[in-house]
Amino acid sequence: MENSFTRTLHRETHNSIPLWYMRQAGRYLSQYMELRKKMSILELCHNPVAASEISYMAARETHADAAIIFSDISIPLEGRGYDLKFEEGRGPVFTTNPTRDEREKHPAADAIKEFKKTHGDMPIIGFTGGPFTLFSYLSGEKKEDAKIKLLKDTEHSMKTLHEISRILEEDAIAQVESGADAIQIFDSWIGMLGKEMADKIIREVVSPMIRTIKSRGTPMIYFSTGTSGFFSVLKNTNADFISMDWAVPISEFAGNGIGLQGNLDPDMVKHSPEMAVKEARKMAESMKEHEKYIFNLGHGILPGTDVQTIREISDAVKKVKL
């Protein structure tokens, strides 16, 4: 079944602006928090039925046009030479384990397969992290450690980035083969780099990775933060859609011949709901002539956000007719 999301992905005629939300299933949802009382993040990521159901529930609760599978960008590296745990206040923490090789396991792909079986009428987005963002997780407690390592030993760091990209590529392809309607790459930390270094990583690592995944016929979305100052570099990713953070109005990037996604400020959504609804409507109006546009936030929904605000934003955007 096609809806405005899938039609926009494939540049087909649609009557309303499609939307979904990063961190759609997250700590702002009471149903998610109840589930987390029973299961850890890792347990949830490795349970295809639970991951599928929380993904569907979140899309339904937010009036979204697509679900994004519940998982974490760290999962593909688990079992591929690394052990993984989640620490409160820090997030995913890796430790090296050279003897661990579980490359046949793809939890997100298993969850997508379950989702397509039980909720096939709704589009499902798969995802993976960006190579540099995963490199940052592996480089130390502070995200700046990755930048320092990259600058001090660029050759070895680039080799590591290529190794990471192959793991991520393999996992994303497994998600595509399980039925993902699109794949989003979350590269949240690449914006800490200067334009030239970001361009080097995008051209040499990210773009080939995206090209290989796209060859399977699934549209690609690339999300990053702190990169609005070098949009020209982002176009080199080879992605079908570029998802922008909230720093610059999304309309300023229109007219570049590339799909766009974003970019309402999640802080506004949490702390000023009435303003957020008005801004969402204004944003949708400014982008309604852009045939490849998906409404979203400029980052994930924040804990403590009122789900009713999200619903009102969704309804406001959908009322803008194309």
Secondary structure, 3 states (H helix, E strand, C coil): CCCHHHHHHCCCCCCECCECCCCCCCCCCHHHHHHHCCCCHHHHHCCHHHHHHHHHHHHHHHCCCCEECCCCCCHHHECEEEEEEEECCCEEEEEEEEEEECCCCCHHHHHHHHHHHHCCCCCEEEEEECHHHHHHHHHCCCCHHHHHHHHHCHHHHHHHHHHHHHHHHHHHHHHHHCCCCEEEEEECCHHHCCHHHHHHHHHHHHHHHHHHHHCCCCCEEEEECCCHHHHHHHHHHCCCEEECCCCCCHHHHCCCCCEEEEEECHHHHHHCHHHHHHHHHHHHHHHCCCCCEEEEECCCCCCCCCHHHHHHHHHHHHCCEC
